[in-house]
Structures are given as C-alpha cells and as structure tokens.
Amino acid sequence: MSPLVLVADDDEDILALVGLRLERAGYEVLTAKDGIEALEVVEQRTPEIAVVDVMMPRMDGHELVRRLRARPETASMPILILTAAVHDRVAEASAAAGADAQMRKPFSPRDLVTKLDEMLGR
C-alpha cells in the first residue's frame, strides 16, 4: 500500500510538482492550499507524513504543525517543513512547533522524495 502524504503549500506550481514527483515515487498525495484546508483534508483521511510550507494564507505552517501535533491521529506523524526563509529563526520556530525536519526552497524534488523515504524508514 502506498504511503499517504499531505502536501500543504499555497503555490500551485509547487503543489503540482511535489504531487507528481511523490506519486511517481509510490506515494498517494493529498494536497491543500493553506493550513485550514489541510486540517479539513486530515479530517477526511489521516496521512502518514506531511510536507508543510511555512508561509501560507489563513493559517501558516507553524500553526498547522502545532494543530497536527495536538490531534491524537497525527501527533506522532513525521512532518517536514518547506521554507523559502533563510533565517535560523524559522528553523527554530519550525522545531518549536513540532516539525521533524526542514528543507529550504528551492529544493530538488529528488531530494524531497529521499528525505520523505528516510523519515518513513522506506
């Protein structure tokens, strides 16, 4: 069975690129354009792992991570933060929110797949 991954990013091009690459790598992909939509998606199906952008409208990635960590179904789910920010403060805030790892944009889709595989022990 394919691992189910949630990808939350307000950039439709990134959603499409990441979704395509992950599907080719054997993942089933759920997408959301912001944190609120991501929580709605998670209400329907619980992913095994999440890829979350930091800067999104309505609810940013750090708040989404905090809310995912507060839910019993997703409390221990691996979460990778994607960010265009280069400040160490973002990495610290990501870790404080409960993210397991961080990757900076722009990123290699191949490296993203490798990272998710590692996080899931594949």
Backbone torsions as a table, in degrees:
resi	resn	phi	psi	omega
1	MET	NA	139.1	-178.0
2	SER	-74.7	136.5	175.0
3	PRO	-64.6	141.1	179.8
4	LEU	-95.4	122.3	-178.5
5	VAL	-118.7	136.7	172.7
6	LEU	-95.9	128.0	175.2
7	VAL	-118.4	117.7	179.9
8	ALA	-116.9	115.7	-179.5
9	ASP	-159.3	138.5	-179.6
10	ASP	-82.8	-6.6	178.5
11	ASP	-91.0	110.3	-176.1
12	GLU	-62.3	-32.3	177.8
13	ASP	-65.0	-42.2	178.6
14	ILE	-66.7	-42.3	177.1
15	LEU	-56.5	-45.2	-178.6
16	ALA	-66.4	-46.0	-179.1
17	LEU	-63.2	-50.0	-178.7
18	VAL	-64.2	-43.7	179.5
19	GLY	-58.6	-46.4	-179.7
20	LEU	-62.4	-47.8	-178.4
21	ARG	-63.6	-41.1	-179.7
22	LEU	-68.9	-38.9	176.7
23	GLU	-62.9	-41.1	177.2
24	ARG	-63.5	-27.5	-179.5
25	ALA	-88.5	3.6	175.1
26	GLY	98.2	12.6	177.2
27	TYR	-95.0	152.0	167.0
28	GLU	-98.3	133.1	-169.4
29	VAL	-116.8	131.0	169.0
30	LEU	-109.4	136.3	-179.0
31	THR	-121.3	153.9	176.4
32	ALA	-148.2	145.3	-176.6
33	LYS	-93.3	-6.0	175.3
34	ASP	-163.8	176.6	-176.7
35	GLY	-64.4	-36.9	179.6
36	ILE	-64.4	-48.1	179.2
37	GLU	-62.0	-37.5	179.0
38	ALA	-61.0	-43.3	178.3
39	LEU	-64.6	-37.2	177.2
40	GLU	-64.1	-40.8	178.4
41	VAL	-63.4	-42.6	-178.3
42	VAL	-66.9	-26.9	175.4
43	GLU	-63.3	-31.8	-177.6
44	GLN	-84.8	-41.8	-177.9
45	ARG	-145.0	135.5	-179.0
46	THR	-92.4	116.2	179.1
47	PRO	-75.1	164.2	176.6
48	GLU	-91.6	-20.6	-177.9
49	ILE	-156.5	156.3	-179.8
50	ALA	-135.0	145.8	173.1
51	VAL	-119.4	119.0	-170.2
52	VAL	-127.4	126.2	172.8
53	ASP	-74.9	148.8	179.0
54	VAL	-78.2	-54.0	-172.4
55	MET	-92.9	102.3	178.2
56	MET	-136.2	154.0	177.2
57	PRO	-72.5	165.1	177.1
58	ARG	65.9	-49.5	175.5
59	MET	-150.4	121.9	-177.5
60	ASP	-76.3	171.6	-175.5
61	GLY	-64.6	-35.7	180.0
62	HIS	-65.5	-40.9	177.6
63	GLU	-67.1	-39.0	176.7
64	LEU	-59.7	-45.7	179.3
65	VAL	-60.2	-45.7	178.7
66	ARG	-57.8	-42.7	-179.0
67	ARG	-70.4	-36.6	175.8
68	LEU	-64.5	-39.9	178.9
69	ARG	-66.3	-26.9	-179.3
70	ALA	-79.1	-15.9	-179.2
71	ARG	-89.5	129.7	179.9
72	PRO	-56.2	-37.0	-176.7
73	GLU	-68.7	-26.4	-176.0
74	THR	-120.6	7.7	-175.0
75	ALA	-59.4	-35.6	-177.4
76	SER	-107.8	6.8	179.9
77	MET	-64.5	134.6	175.2
78	PRO	-64.1	136.0	179.8
79	ILE	-130.2	126.6	176.5
80	LEU	-108.0	127.1	176.9
81	ILE	-92.6	133.4	170.4
82	LEU	-105.5	135.1	179.5
83	THR	-150.0	145.5	173.5
84	ALA	-90.2	-11.6	-178.5
85	ALA	-70.3	145.0	-179.6
86	VAL	-111.2	4.3	-178.3
87	HIS	-82.0	142.0	176.2
88	ASP	-63.1	-25.9	179.5
89	ARG	-59.9	-34.8	179.5
90	VAL	-67.0	-43.4	178.0
91	ALA	-62.0	-41.5	178.6
92	GLU	-65.1	-42.6	179.1
93	ALA	-66.0	-37.0	178.2
94	SER	-63.3	-45.7	178.8
95	ALA	-65.1	-41.7	179.4
96	ALA	-63.5	-34.2	179.2
97	ALA	-72.3	-23.2	178.6
98	GLY	118.2	9.0	178.7
99	ALA	-69.8	147.4	-179.3
100	ASP	-88.3	-29.0	-176.6
101	ALA	-155.6	166.7	179.8
102	GLN	-139.6	145.3	176.3
103	MET	-135.1	135.8	-178.6
104	ARG	-89.3	143.3	172.4
105	LYS	-87.2	145.4	-7.2
106	PRO	-69.9	152.3	-177.1
107	PHE	-132.3	160.0	175.2
108	SER	-85.7	125.1	176.8
109	PRO	-56.6	-34.4	178.2
110	ARG	-64.1	-42.5	177.9
111	ASP	-64.5	-35.4	177.9
112	LEU	-63.4	-46.5	178.8
113	VAL	-60.8	-44.3	179.1
114	THR	-59.6	-44.6	-179.5
115	LYS	-62.8	-45.2	179.5
116	LEU	-64.5	-41.8	176.6
117	ASP	-57.6	-43.2	178.9
118	GLU	-63.5	-44.3	-177.9
119	MET	-63.6	-29.5	178.8
120	LEU	-94.8	-1.8	-179.1
121	GLY	69.0	32.9	179.9
122	ARG	-89.3	NA	NA
